[in-house]
Amino acid sequence: MIWTGRNVWLNSIASKIPIAIFAAHLASLAPALAQLEKPQVTSNTQLPVGAEQITEGRVTATISFLASDELSGRETNSKEFEIAAAYVAARFRGAGLEGGGPEGSFYHETLVSQSRVPSDAVLLQADSVPIAHYGLLTTGEKPCELQGPVMDVSLEALQAPEADFKGLRGIVRGKFETQAKSSRAVGQLNRLAQKLEAAGVEALLLDCDPQSEWIKQAELARAKPKLQRGDRVGIPILLVPSAVRIAGDVKLTASAMINDDKRMRNVIGLLRGSDETLQKQAILYSAHLDHLGSNPTLVDDQVFNGADDDASGVTAVVTLADAIGAMKQRPKRSVLFMTFWGEESGLLGSKQFVATPSWQLDQIVANINIEMIGRPEGGARGKIWMTGWQESDLGMLMSQSAKPWGVEIFEHPKFSSMLYRASDNWSFVERGVIAHSFSAGSLHPDYHQVDDEWDRLEIPHMTQVIQGLWLGSLPLLEGMQTPNKSTAKKKESK
């Protein structure tokens, strides 16, 4: 179904949402702040000042807000994402940070294009009798009006590496099946449609059964604007019932894609270092604020809350800002805290930052990017693994510093290598910065599902992980340690 009336409803209460949500959050925060639990780490040495900021109550208050239904999954171009970004900026201010963006702003902004699929499309037989359809899944940048025969094709055969697209032209019809879901499925179809377009095809009629997932994706594409992607298609894809027989010429008319611009925000805070020389260098803690939003076509739970992915990482970043901001003496190096937009759409926010940085990239000593720390694997509570372990000695240095406090940072036998390029740290790696993601869990069954809720996280584990990240990076903040790229990688780059 189309989400009828949603935009009218949002516009009527948009100005009230932030007040209501922040009021509710402050109410939930009060009892949490009243109970400053003792840190979970075990050591005979007294913890530094700042540890009192990292408690289970504070972590719970933060994560339960960021992953609440009221934030509707923090889709990167949504009003709810803007509320989440404003909340993070407010937390940075409260931690005593200054804005780390251009001209001291707490936002690093980018103007991006977004698009929505039009609802109007007409398919007629040669005698002008309408042919039933389920609407457009996508369309081109210009209105189209096509007339001619329909060529039946095997889209499955055309996915083969040796597939021959010669002779395809005009309007083609076929069925496309994939094991992928949602945006990944659409991406696969779009890549095939690009090949069809390059071969001379002007429109694709996609066969669908009444319960097809393609119909749900088309409803979403018409109801909600999406950020423009690199796999966009220049031809209309119209969904038609598989049972409908089409013979002879047809006439297809469809409107162009509906485009507009959207201002997207990374949130960035800065704690300037106390040492006159070392303050020019920075340690960057980061996480992505966006998730998958909501799906109104689902029957029961419609919100992809993204508690572990990656409200848990954002919770770590703002909690670390509280802890480091409360330290008795400011660190000698400067500290940057950042949350990104568009990670789920292809690392877009971090790519935009490194393209137009507000802090010199060659003066970022290390990027500690935090991803999914709320649900540990069996036997790994209180432990943290780092991606790209072999690429630098950052993990080893942080592990040495965190271990005396009872927290281990290690190389995961499967994910450390596999996921090195999978998160926002990679945007910095490509620009020569030592950057890694730190996680404390696995790709659990609730990953990218509506069941990724905050009450499924292990808060004591998550709290201990945040403490471990802080304690593990203290020598970096003080300039006592500086990570280096691995020797093998240095030789390869020469």
N, C-alpha and C positions, 0 to 999 in steps of 0.2 A: 504494500500500500504506500501511497505518497503521504508524507507527514503533513497533512493538511492543517493549516493554521499555526504551525510552529513559529514561523517568523513573526507573525502578528503578535502572538503571545510573548515572544522574547522582547520585541520592541516595546511592548506595553509595560514590562516590569524590569527591563534591563538596568534602569537606574537604581532599582531597589535591591537587586541581587547582591552586589558587593556588601551593602550594609547588613543585610540579613545574614549572609554567610559569615562575615567577620564577627558579627555579634554572637552568633552561635558558637563560632570557634573560640572566641575569648571566654565564653562561659565554660566551654569544655577544658580550656587551658588552665583556668584558675585552680581547680583541685590538683591538677598535675604539677603545677608550679609549687604548690604547697608541700608536696612530698618529694624532697630531693634525695632519691635513693642513693645508697652507696654504690660506687662503681663496681662492676662485675669482675674486673681484673683482679688478680691476686698477686700481691707483692709485699715484701717487708718494708719497702721504701714508700714514703708518703707521696701520693700523687701530686703533680704540679697543680697550681691554681688554674682553674678552668675546667677541671674534671667534674666539678659540681654541676656543670651545665649539661653533661651527657648522662641523662638518667632515663629510666624506662618510662616515667611519667611524661617527660618532655617529648620523647620519641613517639609515644603513643598519641599525644595530642597533635603532633605535626602530621604523622602518617594518616591518621584517621580523618583529617581535614583534606589533605591532598588527594586521597583515594576515595573520597565520599561520593555518593551518587549525585550530590548537588553540583559537583564539578564535572559531571557527565563525561568522564573519560579524558578530559583535557585535550581534545582534538586540536591540532596545532593552529587552525585558523578559526577557532570558535570563541565565543564570548567567555565561555568557562575557562579557556586557556588564558585569556587576558586577565581574568580574576586571579588565577593561580600565579601568573607572573607578577601581578601587583602585590600579592601576598608574600612572595619570595623577596621582592624589593623591600617590603616593609620589615621583614625579618632581618635583612641586611642592615637597614637603618638602625633597627633596635640593637644589633650587635656592635654598633659603633663604627660601621664601615662608611667609607665615602663611595660615591659612584665611580665605577671603573670604566664607564663608557665615554664616548666623546663629550668633551666639555663638562666632565664630572657627572654625567647622567648615569642612572642605574640601568639604563637600557642601551643595548647595541642594536640598532634598528635596521631593517632591510625591507624595501618595497618589493613585493613579489606578486606574481600574477596567479589568479585562481579562476576556475571555470566551472560552469554548471551546464549539464546537458539539457537542451530544450525539450519541451513536452510535445510540440507539434511536429508530427510526421504523418504523411498520408501515402498509402500504397494502394494503387488501383489496378484492376485488370484492364485489358485493352478496351473493353466496353464500358469503362468507367465505374464498374462495380467495385466497392471497397473490399480489400482483403484484410481480414482480421490480423492484428499484431499486438505485441506486448509493449511497444514503445522502443525508443532508441537507447542503446547502451552507451554509445558515444557518437560523435559526428565531427565534421570538419570545421575549419575556420570560416568557410564561406557557405551560404545557402546552396543546396543542390536541387536540381530538377533533372531527373534521368528517365529515359524511356528506352525499352528494348527487351530482348529475351533474358530469361534467367538461366544461368549455367550451373548445373548441379556439380559439386566437387566433393572430394573426400578430404576434409580438413585434417583428419588423422594422418593420411598419407603425406600431406603437404608439410607435416612436422618433421619428417625424416630428413637427415642431413643431405641426402642425395635427391631430394624432391625437385621435380621439374615444374616450374611455374609458367613455362612458355605456353602461349595460346590462351591464357586466362585474360579476360577483359570484361568490361561492362559490369553487370550485376551477377554475382555468384551466390550460391546457396549451399549451406552445409551444416553439419553438427560438430561441435567442439566439446570434448570431454577432457577433464583434467582432475587430478587428485588434489591440486592446490585449492586453497580457499580464499575468498574475499579478494583483497587487492592483489595478491599474488596470482590468483587465477586470471584476473583482468589483465595483469601485466603480461602473462603468457599469451593470451588471446591478442592483445595489442601488438605484440612483436610479430605474430603471424600475420596480422592484418597489415602491418607495415610492409611485409614482403609481398602481400597481394597487391597493395597499392603500387609498389615499385614495378610490379609486372604489368600494370595497366588496369587493374580492377578498380571500379569506381564506387561500388557499394557491396556490402556483405549482408545477406539475409541469414540470420543464425537460427537454426531450428531449436525449439525449446518445448519441453513438456510443461504442463501447467504448474508443477512444483519445482521447476528448475531454479537453481541458485542464481542463474543469469538474470532472471526476472527481478529478484530481490536486489541484485547489484544495480540494475537499471533504475529501479525506484529510488535507490540512494543517490545515484548520479544525477537524477533529475531534482531531488529534494534538497541536496546539500552541496554547496560549492566545494571543490577540491583544489589543492595546489597543483599547478601544472607540472607534469612529469616529463622526463625525457623520452618515454615510450608512447607519447601521444600519437593518435592515428588521424590521418587526414581524410578518411572516408567514413560515411555513416555505417554503423552496424545496427541493423534493425532486427529485433527479436520477433520471430513468427512461429505460430504453433506448428509442431511437427506434423500434425494431422491435416493441415491445410494443403490442398493440392494446387499448384500454380502451373498453368499451361499458357503458352503464348507470351506475348509482350506484356510488360507491366510498366506503370509509371510511378516513380518514387519522388516525392518532394519532402525536403527536410530543412529546417532552419539551421543557422550556424550556431556554433558553440557560444554560450553566453559568458563573456569574460569581464573581469574587473580586477582592480589592484587591492592588495591587502598589506598593511604594515605589520611585519612580524618582529618579535623582540626576543633577543637573548637578554637575560638579566645578569648584571655583573656588578660585584662589590669589590672594594679594594681596602685592605689594611696596609697602610704604608709602613715599610720597615724602619726600624730605629737606627740602623747603622747607615751613615752617610754614603758609604760606598756600596754596601750590599743591598740597600733599598732599591737600587736600580734593577736588581734581579727579583724574580717572583716565582713562587710555587703556586700552581693553579689546581684548585679542587673543582671538579665539574660533574654534572649529571644532566640527563635530558629530562625536560619537564613535560613534554608531550606524550600522549599515548594514542589509542585508536578511536576515542570518542564513544559514540553510542550507535546502535542499530535499531531504528524504530520498527523494523520488520520482524524482529524477534518477539516471541509470544510472551515470555515471562521477563526475566532479567534482560534489560536492553543495554546496560552500561558496561563497557570494558574499563573497569576502574583502574587497572594498571598499578596496583599497589606495590608489587615487587618490581615491576617494569614500568616506570622507574621512579615511582614516588618514594621508594626506599632509598634510592640514590640521592634524590633531592633532599629528603629528610636528613641524610648524612651531611650534605653540603651546608644546609642552614644550621644544623647542630654544631658542625665544626666551626662555622663562623661565630656562633655563640661562645664556644670554648676558647678559641684562639683570641677572640676579642676581649675575653675576660682574663687573659693571662696577666700575671703581675707586671711583667715587662713585655712590651711589644717585641715580636721576633725581629731579628736583625734584617732578614730578607723581607721583602714585601709579599703579601699573600693575596691572590685573586680567588674569588669564589664566583662560579658561573653556572647558570642553567641554560640549556639550549632548546630552541624550538626545532621541529622538523627532523629529529633523529629517525623517527619511524618512516619518514618519507625519503630517506637517503642521506642522512647526516647533513641536512641542508643548513641548519643554524650554525653548526661548527665550521662548515665550509665557508659560510659567509663571513664568520669572524676572522678566520685566518686569511681571507682575501682582503679584508679591510680591518686589520687589528687595531685596537685602542691601546695595546701594550706591545712593545717590540717582541716579536716571536723569538729572536735570538737571545732575549733576556728572560725567557721563561725556562727556568732550570729543569722543571719537570711538571707534567700534567698528570695528576692523580684523578682519573675519571672513574666514577663509582656507578656500578650497574648491578642491580638485583642482589641485595644483601639480606633479604628477609627470610629466606627459606633454605636452611642448610641441607646438604646431602647427609646421609647417614654417617655418623662418626666424625663429622666435620663442624660441629658446633663451636663457635668462637674462632673459627679458622677462616682465612681469606686467601683466595688464589688470584694471581695476576696474569693477564694475557701478555703474550710476547715475552715470556720470561727470559729467553735466550738473547733478546735484542739489546738489553742493557743490564746494568747491575742494580737498578732501582729496587727491584723486589728483594734482592739479597740484603741491601742496606736497610730497608724498612723492616725486614724480618728480624735482623739483628737488634734493632732498636725496640721492636714490639715484644720480642720473646721474653725478656725479663719480666714483663708485665702479664705474661700468660697468654699472649696472642701469637699465633703462628701465621706467617704469610708464606705461601708455597706455590710451586709450579703444578698446575693441574695436568694430569697425564693426557687428558683429552682436550679440554677446552682452552688451555693456555695458548696453544698454537692456533687452534681452529678459529677462535673468536677475536684474534688480535686486530683484524681489520673490520670487525663487525659493529663498532661503536664509535662515538665521537672522538676518541683518542686518535683514531686513524687520520682524521683531518690534520691534526698537528704533526703526526709522524711524517706525513707527506711533505711537510714544510721543514723537516729537520729537527723537530722538537722531540725530546725524550718523553714519550706519552704512552701510558698503559691504562687499561681498565682493570679495576679491582672488584671482584665479586665474591659472594659467600654463599653460593647456592648452585642450582643446576637449572636446566631448561625443563622445569616441572610440568605436569599435565595441564596446569592452569595458565601456562604461558600464552599470552595473546587470547585469552578466553575471558568470558564474563565473570568467571569464578576467581579471578585474581583480585581478591578482596583483602583489605588490611587485617581483618580478624583471622586470616589464615597464616599470617606471618608470625614468626617466633621473636617476639619483642626483646626478650633477654639476650638472645643471640645477636640480634641486630644492634642492640645497644653496645654490646661488647665489641662488635666489629667496628663501630664508629670510634670507640675508645682506642682500639688497636690502630686504626688509620691515623688518628691524632698522635698517639705516642710513637708510632713508627716513623712519623715524618718530622718529629721535633728537631732532630739534628739537621735536617734539611732546612727547616725554617731558620735555625740559628746560624747557618753557614758553616757548620762543623763538617758536613758531608755534601758532596756534589756528585750526582750520578754520572756515569759515563756509558756511552754506547759500547756494546761488546766488541772485543778486539777483532773477532772474525768478521763482523759486519763492517768495521772500519776498513779492513783490508779489501772487502768486496767493493766498497764505494770508491776506491782509488783507481 
